[in-house]
Amino acid sequence: MFRRREEPAPSQEAPPVQFRVTSILGEDTNWKGEISGRGGLRIEGLFDGKIDLDGIVIIDQKGRVESDLIKADTVIVGGSVRSDIEAKRVEIRSTGRVWGNVTTVRFSTEEGAYLRGKIQMEEEPPELEISEDPQPEEPQDLKKSSKLELKPKKNAGKNS
């Protein structure tokens, strides 16, 4: 009658690596070279080199980046960047300054942001949906299974 209910423990899954900062280049740090891999990077100091990350790159208000190319899933600029940027999502904050070309799917700026360069907006790749397609040709004695196929959505790539 007074039995205690067992409540499931809340899941504490970590967010995907690309949306979490895993490395910080501190305010009084200067770094020259290349950074590549997976994870998030926050730059508060000076970085001179190439950045190629599967993840997020945040350039803090006091951060400076000089590079030929910054390539990441998401780039958020609050400091100064002298580089071209290729990312799925680019944000330039009100304190952000960018000298270079930006190629992205999603782009946003705040009032006061500065960009000297071209913006090239790309289309998102078509979303795929999973559909089940039964195999009627299978022999009767085998269990019926369904074959999964990836098909583009009917309205993917079409302008409404």
C-alpha positions in Angstrom: 0.0 0.0 0.0 2.7 2.5 0.9 5.3 1.0 -1.4 7.7 3.5 -2.7 7.5 4.1 -6.5 10.7 3.6 -8.3 11.3 6.6 -10.4 13.7 6.4 -13.3 16.9 8.3 -12.8 17.1 11.4 -15.0 19.3 10.8 -17.9 22.4 12.9 -17.8 23.7 12.5 -21.3 26.5 14.9 -22.4 25.6 17.1 -25.3 27.2 16.1 -28.6 30.9 17.0 -28.8 30.5 19.5 -31.6 28.3 21.8 -29.4 30.5 21.8 -26.3 33.7 23.7 -25.8 36.4 21.1 -25.1 39.5 23.3 -25.5 40.3 26.9 -24.6 43.2 29.1 -25.9 43.5 31.5 -22.9 43.6 35.3 -23.0 47.4 35.6 -22.5 48.2 32.8 -25.0 49.6 33.1 -28.5 49.5 30.0 -30.7 50.8 29.5 -34.2 50.1 26.3 -36.2 47.2 24.1 -37.1 44.2 22.8 -35.1 42.1 19.9 -36.4 39.9 17.2 -35.0 36.5 17.0 -33.2 35.2 19.1 -30.4 34.8 22.8 -29.5 37.4 25.5 -29.3 37.2 28.9 -27.5 39.8 31.4 -28.5 40.5 34.2 -26.0 44.0 34.9 -27.1 45.8 35.1 -30.5 45.8 32.2 -32.9 47.7 32.3 -36.2 47.1 29.3 -38.4 44.6 26.9 -39.9 41.5 25.6 -38.1 39.6 22.6 -39.3 37.2 21.2 -36.7 34.1 19.0 -36.5 32.5 21.2 -33.9 32.2 24.7 -32.7 34.7 27.6 -32.8 34.1 30.6 -30.6 36.3 33.7 -30.9 35.9 35.6 -27.7 35.7 39.5 -27.5 39.4 39.7 -26.8 40.3 36.8 -29.2 42.1 37.3 -32.5 42.5 34.8 -35.4 44.6 35.3 -38.4 44.3 32.4 -40.9 43.8 31.4 -44.5 40.7 29.4 -43.5 38.5 28.5 -40.5 36.5 25.4 -41.2 34.0 24.2 -38.6 30.3 23.2 -38.1 29.6 26.5 -36.2 31.7 29.7 -35.9 30.8 32.4 -33.5 32.8 35.6 -33.8 32.9 38.1 -30.9 36.5 39.2 -31.5 38.5 39.9 -34.7 39.1 37.4 -37.5 41.2 37.9 -40.6 40.3 34.7 -42.5 37.8 33.1 -44.8 35.2 31.1 -42.9 33.4 27.9 -44.1 30.8 26.6 -41.7 27.2 25.3 -41.5 26.4 28.2 -39.2 28.1 31.5 -38.7 27.3 34.2 -36.1 29.0 37.6 -35.9 28.2 39.2 -32.5 28.0 43.0 -32.0 31.7 43.1 -31.0 32.8 40.8 -33.8 34.9 41.9 -36.7 35.6 39.7 -39.8 37.8 40.5 -42.8 37.3 37.6 -45.2 34.7 35.7 -47.2 32.0 33.6 -45.5 30.5 30.5 -46.9 27.6 29.1 -44.9 24.1 27.6 -44.7 22.9 29.8 -41.8 24.2 33.3 -41.1 23.3 35.8 -38.4 24.7 39.1 -37.1 23.9 41.5 -34.3 23.7 45.2 -34.7 27.2 46.6 -34.7 28.9 43.6 -36.2 31.4 44.2 -39.0 32.1 42.1 -42.1 34.4 43.1 -45.0 34.1 40.3 -47.5 31.5 38.3 -49.5 28.8 36.1 -48.0 28.0 33.0 -50.0 24.9 31.2 -48.8 24.7 27.5 -49.5 21.6 25.3 -49.5 21.2 22.6 -46.9 21.7 19.1 -48.2 18.3 17.4 -48.7 16.9 15.7 -45.6 16.6 12.0 -45.8 13.6 10.0 -44.6 13.5 6.3 -43.8 10.8 4.3 -45.4 10.1 0.6 -45.2 9.8 -1.3 -48.4 8.7 -5.0 -47.9 10.4 -7.7 -50.0 7.6 -9.9 -51.5 10.0 -12.0 -53.5 11.4 -13.8 -50.4 10.5 -17.5 -50.0 7.6 -18.2 -47.7 9.7 -20.3 -45.2 11.9 -17.3 -44.4 10.7 -14.6 -42.0 9.4 -11.6 -43.7 11.7 -8.6 -43.1 11.7 -5.1 -44.5 14.4 -3.4 -46.3 15.2 0.2 -45.2 15.9 2.7 -47.9 16.9 6.3 -47.6 14.9 8.5 -49.9 14.9 12.3 -50.2 11.8 14.0 -48.9 9.4 14.9 -51.6 9.8 18.7 -51.1 13.5 18.7 -50.5 15.4 21.1 -52.7 12.2 22.8 -54.0 11.5 26.4 -53.4 8.0 27.0 -52.0 
